[in-house]
């Protein structure tokens, strides 16, 4: 998920000490309240498109970046944002598909994970007949209510109706063969969530990592639902092994990146993790870790570190009690 706006921190954390105490779960906001806090307005949202190749494009709007594979075999998308934006998303796919024979209905929608800003569009696409695909853990999470603790805010994501659940799930890996290329799906264990998927488009040489790789700020680690900092580092490191230095890297949020960008991200997280674990092993509290400024050299680029440090500390010390 995107980094929380500084103004939200000021509203929900009236003193700096509040950010250092843990783990207090903020009162849950309804989705419209959370959207307002993020500065997102669905009524004013615009979908924009960036071309990766003739057959692969990325759509940017509100929520997670959407990869779109088009061709003679149909349309496959990765993540689907919100149901209110599906008409705009479909229009963008129509524009992409103008020179491709066949319609622009979504045949397959892969969810990189179960969070609302990446999978809420299932509520529209499922009833329309799209085959929804995800890791088996993400499907299970969509079947139940869950609190997503963003530290400066929290949101209770309600269970989806059955028609919005993934129809196809996998355990470790699976493959599609369509539109002239192989599309490989990988799960490398708990990371941002317990059900993350990396999607590699072999012919195009691109990978979509969902929120395991955030290129718009520090990553959010859903430690309250099994995510871990160690898992994010491991997941990204394993992804490097199945791509190459020419691979286009599509993050969950932020601009399209590359192999080097993902490598730098891993190095940043690894360095921060090493500094945090030294402090933790010496008995440091969460407040001590904040005060040690372990992220200082990246803060100007990455933005607010409140949620990142809190969730990282909780995952490293196994002190998450969000339920």
Secondary structure per residue as TSV (DSSP state, phi and psi in degrees):
chain	resnum	aa	ss	phi	psi
A	1	X	-	360.0	157.3
A	2	X	-	-67.1	156.5
A	3	X	-	-62.8	142.2
A	4	X	-	-71.5	139.5
A	5	X	-	-63.3	141.1
A	6	X	H	-53.9	-34.1
A	7	X	H	-64.3	-32.7
A	8	X	H	-66.4	-38.6
A	9	X	H	-60.4	-44.1
A	10	X	H	-63.8	-36.1
A	11	X	H	-72.3	-45.7
A	12	X	H	-91.5	-17.7
A	13	X	-	-123.5	83.1
A	14	X	S	-64.3	-19.7
A	15	X	S	-130.4	151.1
A	16	X	H	-62.6	-29.6
A	17	X	H	-61.5	-33.3
A	18	X	H	-59.9	-32.9
A	19	X	H	-70.7	-20.6
A	20	X	H	-95.8	-14.3
A	21	X	S	-83.9	148.9
A	22	X	-	-156.4	162.5
A	23	X	S	-99.6	95.8
A	24	X	-	-87.9	125.4
A	25	X	-	-91.0	123.0
A	26	X	-	-64.1	154.4
A	27	X	-	-56.8	135.5
A	28	X	E	-68.3	141.0
A	29	X	E	-99.0	147.0
A	30	X	-	-68.9	164.9
A	31	X	H	-59.2	-40.6
A	32	X	H	-65.5	-35.3
A	33	X	H	-67.9	-39.4
A	34	X	H	-66.8	-39.4
A	35	X	H	-61.0	-41.9
A	36	X	H	-62.2	-41.4
A	37	X	H	-62.9	-36.4
A	38	X	H	-74.8	-14.2
A	39	X	T	80.0	23.1
A	40	X	-	-98.3	133.2
A	41	X	-	-129.1	104.7
A	42	X	G	-60.5	-30.9
A	43	X	G	-70.3	-20.1
A	44	X	G	-111.1	3.9
A	45	X	-	-67.4	142.9
A	46	X	-	-126.2	132.7
A	47	X	-	-90.2	125.2
A	48	X	E	-116.1	159.4
A	49	X	E	-126.6	138.2
A	50	X	E	-126.6	131.3
A	51	X	E	-84.0	131.3
A	52	X	E	-100.6	-43.3
A	53	X	E	-154.2	178.8
A	54	X	T	-58.2	-32.0
A	55	X	T	-104.3	-4.8
A	56	X	E	-134.8	127.7
A	57	X	E	-131.9	161.7
A	58	X	E	-121.0	130.7
A	59	X	E	-103.6	134.1
A	60	X	E	-115.3	136.5
A	61	X	S	-155.7	-119.4
A	62	X	S	-114.9	124.4
A	63	X	S	102.8	-160.4
A	64	X	S	-69.3	147.6
A	65	X	-	-61.1	140.5
A	66	X	E	-111.2	124.0
A	67	X	E	-91.6	140.0
A	68	X	E	-127.9	115.8
A	69	X	E	-100.9	124.8
A	70	X	-	-126.8	157.3
A	71	X	S	163.5	-167.0
A	72	X	T	-65.6	-21.7
A	73	X	T	-90.0	-10.6
A	74	X	-	130.2	-162.5
A	75	X	-	-118.9	126.7
A	76	X	E	-121.7	129.6
A	77	X	E	-120.1	155.1
A	78	X	E	-115.2	114.4
A	79	X	-	71.5	156.8
A	80	X	-	-145.9	14.2
A	81	X	-	53.9	-118.1
A	82	X	-	-125.7	149.2
A	83	X	G	-60.5	-31.1
A	84	X	G	-65.0	-21.9
A	85	X	G	-97.2	-4.3
A	86	X	H	-57.9	-40.6
A	87	X	H	-58.3	-42.1
A	88	X	H	-67.1	-38.9
A	89	X	H	-63.1	-43.4
A	90	X	H	-64.5	-37.4
A	91	X	H	-64.5	-40.4
A	92	X	H	-64.4	-38.4
A	93	X	H	-66.9	-38.0
A	94	X	H	-56.9	-44.3
A	95	X	H	-64.6	-39.7
A	96	X	H	-64.7	-38.6
A	97	X	G	-86.4	7.3
A	98	X	G	-58.4	-30.6
A	99	X	G	-103.6	8.6
A	100	X	S	-108.8	131.1
A	101	X	S	-67.7	142.4
A	102	X	S	107.3	166.5
A	103	X	-	-84.7	178.3
A	104	X	-	-111.3	17.7
A	105	X	-	-64.2	144.2
A	106	X	-	-76.9	120.0
A	107	X	S	-87.3	-42.6
A	108	X	E	-132.2	135.3
A	109	X	E	-124.4	112.3
A	110	X	E	-92.5	128.6
A	111	X	-	-94.6	121.5
A	112	X	S	-65.4	-27.5
A	113	X	S	-168.3	-173.8
A	114	X	-	-97.1	-3.3
A	115	X	-	-63.7	147.7
A	116	X	H	-55.3	-37.4
A	117	X	H	-78.2	-0.8
A	118	X	H	-119.7	-21.8
A	119	X	H	-125.9	-2.7
A	120	X	T	-62.8	-26.5
A	121	X	T	-62.9	-15.6
A	122	X	H	-55.2	-31.3
A	123	X	H	-62.4	-25.5
A	124	X	H	-97.2	-43.7
A	125	X	H	-72.0	-34.4
A	126	X	H	-58.0	-54.2
A	127	X	H	-62.6	-24.1
A	128	X	H	-78.5	-8.3
A	129	X	T	103.2	5.0
A	130	X	-	-68.8	144.1
A	131	X	E	-82.4	120.1
A	132	X	E	-98.5	133.4
A	133	X	E	-124.9	138.1
A	134	X	E	-162.8	167.6
A	135	X	E	-64.6	149.0
A	136	X	H	-58.6	-32.2
A	137	X	H	-68.1	-34.8
A	138	X	H	-66.9	-39.8
A	139	X	H	-59.2	-44.8
A	140	X	H	-62.4	-38.8
A	141	X	H	-66.6	-35.1
A	142	X	H	-69.4	-16.4
A	143	X	T	-85.6	-5.5
A	144	X	S	-134.6	163.8
A	145	X	-	-78.0	140.4
A	146	X	E	-144.7	139.9
A	147	X	E	-84.6	127.8
A	148	X	E	-104.2	107.7
A	149	X	E	-89.8	104.7
A	150	X	-	-89.4	6.5
A	151	X	S	76.8	-56.9
A	152	X	S	-86.5	-7.3
A	153	X	-	-161.8	164.9
A	154	X	E	-140.9	154.0
A	155	X	E	-137.4	132.9
A	156	X	E	-94.7	104.6
A	157	X	E	-81.0	116.2
A	158	X	-	-75.8	153.8
A	159	X	-	-57.4	140.1
A	160	X	-	-80.7	152.2
A	161	X	-	-66.9	157.7
A	162	X	G	-56.4	-34.1
A	163	X	G	-67.4	-13.5
A	164	X	G	-102.3	1.0
A	165	X	S	-76.4	151.3
A	166	X	-	-58.6	134.0
A	167	X	S	-83.2	-27.2
A	168	X	E	-125.2	128.0
A	169	X	E	-129.4	166.3
A	170	X	E	-144.8	170.0
A	171	X	S	-101.8	-71.6
A	172	X	S	-102.4	-43.1
A	173	X	E	-161.6	160.0
A	174	X	E	-160.1	168.7
A	175	X	E	-137.9	146.8
A	176	X	E	-110.6	153.4
A	177	X	E	-131.8	99.6
A	178	X	E	-157.5	159.3
A	179	X	T	52.8	35.4
A	180	X	T	80.1	10.8
A	181	X	E	-148.8	163.1
A	182	X	E	-91.4	135.2
A	183	X	E	-117.0	112.1
A	184	X	E	-99.7	135.8
A	185	X	E	-111.2	133.0
A	186	X	E	-130.2	141.8
A	187	X	-	-124.3	121.8
A	188	X	-	-111.1	29.4
A	189	X	S	97.0	176.3
A	190	X	S	-58.5	137.9
A	191	X	S	-146.6	-104.8
A	192	X	S	-61.9	-42.0
A	193	X	S	-134.9	-170.3
A	194	X	S	-91.1	0.3
A	195	X	S	-132.1	39.2
A	196	X	-	-78.3	151.7
A	197	X	-	-132.4	133.5
A	198	X	E	-100.1	131.1
A	199	X	E	-115.4	116.7
A	200	X	E	-108.2	120.6
A	201	X	E	-93.0	102.6
A	202	X	T	-68.0	-42.5
A	203	X	T	-68.5	-42.4
A	204	X	T	-75.0	-26.1
A	205	X	T	63.9	63.0
A	206	X	E	-142.3	153.6
A	207	X	E	-134.2	137.2
A	208	X	E	-107.5	124.4
A	209	X	-	-108.0	1.1
A	210	X	G	56.6	-150.7
A	211	X	G	-83.2	3.9
A	212	X	G	-62.6	-31.0
A	213	X	S	-121.0	108.7
A	214	X	E	-103.4	119.1
A	215	X	E	-105.7	22.1
A	216	X	S	-122.0	6.8
A	217	X	S	157.8	-172.2
A	218	X	S	-63.6	149.1
A	219	X	-	-70.3	149.4
A	220	X	-	-94.5	127.2
A	221	X	-	-109.1	116.1
A	222	X	-	-79.8	69.5
A	223	X	G	-64.0	-26.4
A	224	X	G	-69.7	-16.8
A	225	X	G	-124.0	28.9
A	226	X	T	98.5	0.1
A	227	X	-	-75.5	152.7
A	228	X	-	-143.5	150.6
A	229	X	H	-64.0	-44.3
A	230	X	H	-57.3	-39.2
A	231	X	H	-66.1	-39.1
A	232	X	H	-62.4	-45.7
A	233	X	H	-61.6	-45.5
A	234	X	H	-63.4	-45.7
A	235	X	H	-60.6	-46.6
A	236	X	H	-66.2	-39.5
A	237	X	H	-64.5	-40.5
A	238	X	H	-66.8	-34.6
A	239	X	H	-63.0	-40.2
A	240	X	H	-55.9	-30.6
A	241	X	H	-73.9	-19.8
A	242	X	H	-108.4	5.8
A	243	X	S	-124.5	-173.0
A	244	X	-	-136.2	-179.9
A	245	X	T	-69.2	-9.9
A	246	X	T	-99.8	2.0
A	247	X	-	-71.8	134.1
A	248	X	E	-78.0	131.3
A	249	X	E	-112.9	119.0
A	250	X	E	-100.1	116.0
A	251	X	-	-84.1	170.1
A	252	X	S	-67.4	-35.1
A	253	X	E	-141.9	151.9
A	254	X	E	95.2	177.2
A	255	X	S	-69.9	156.7
A	256	X	-	-58.5	141.4
A	257	X	E	-125.7	-159.5
A	258	X	E	-147.9	-176.2
A	259	X	H	-56.5	-46.0
A	260	X	H	-63.5	-38.7
A	261	X	H	-63.1	-40.9
A	262	X	H	-67.6	-39.4
A	263	X	H	-62.2	-43.4
A	264	X	H	-63.1	-38.2
A	265	X	H	-61.8	-44.9
A	266	X	H	-62.7	-43.2
A	267	X	H	-63.4	-41.2
A	268	X	H	-60.3	-51.2
A	269	X	H	-64.3	-37.0
A	270	X	H	-65.6	-41.5
A	271	X	H	-65.4	-45.0
A	272	X	H	-63.2	-41.9
A	273	X	H	-61.8	-43.4
A	274	X	H	-62.2	-41.8
A	275	X	H	-67.3	-39.7
A	276	X	H	-65.7	-42.5
A	277	X	H	-69.1	-31.7
A	278	X	H	-62.0	-44.1
A	279	X	H	-65.6	-43.6
A	280	X	H	-62.7	-43.4
A	281	X	H	-65.4	-22.1
A	282	X	T	-90.5	4.9
A	283	X	T	93.5	16.1
A	284	X	-	-67.1	139.4
A	285	X	-	-82.5	172.2
A	286	X	H	-58.7	-42.3
A	287	X	H	-61.8	-38.6
A	288	X	H	-60.8	-40.2
A	289	X	H	-67.2	-42.5
A	290	X	H	-57.6	-47.0
A	291	X	H	-66.7	-23.5
A	292	X	T	-75.7	-10.9
A	293	X	T	54.3	51.5
A	294	X	T	-68.3	-17.0
A	295	X	T	-106.2	6.4
A	296	X	H	-52.2	-42.6
A	297	X	H	-69.2	-13.6
A	298	X	H	-110.7	-7.6
A	299	X	H	-61.1	-37.9
A	300	X	H	-61.7	-39.0
A	301	X	H	-80.1	-42.2
A	302	X	H	-92.0	-20.4
A	303	X	-	90.8	-155.2
A	304	X	-	-60.4	133.7
A	305	X	-	-107.2	6.3
A	306	X	H	-54.8	-58.2
A	307	X	H	-67.7	-37.6
A	308	X	H	-62.3	-48.6
A	309	X	H	-66.1	-43.0
A	310	X	H	-59.9	-52.0
A	311	X	H	-68.9	-34.1
A	312	X	H	-65.1	-46.9
A	313	X	H	-59.7	-44.6
A	314	X	H	-63.8	-38.8
A	315	X	H	-71.6	-34.4
A	316	X	H	-74.5	-26.8
A	317	X	H	-105.4	-2.9
A	318	X	T	57.9	38.1
A	319	X	-	-104.7	22.4
A	320	X	-	-79.5	123.2
A	321	X	-	-135.8	74.6
A	322	X	-	-96.8	-7.9
A	323	X	-	-112.0	360.0
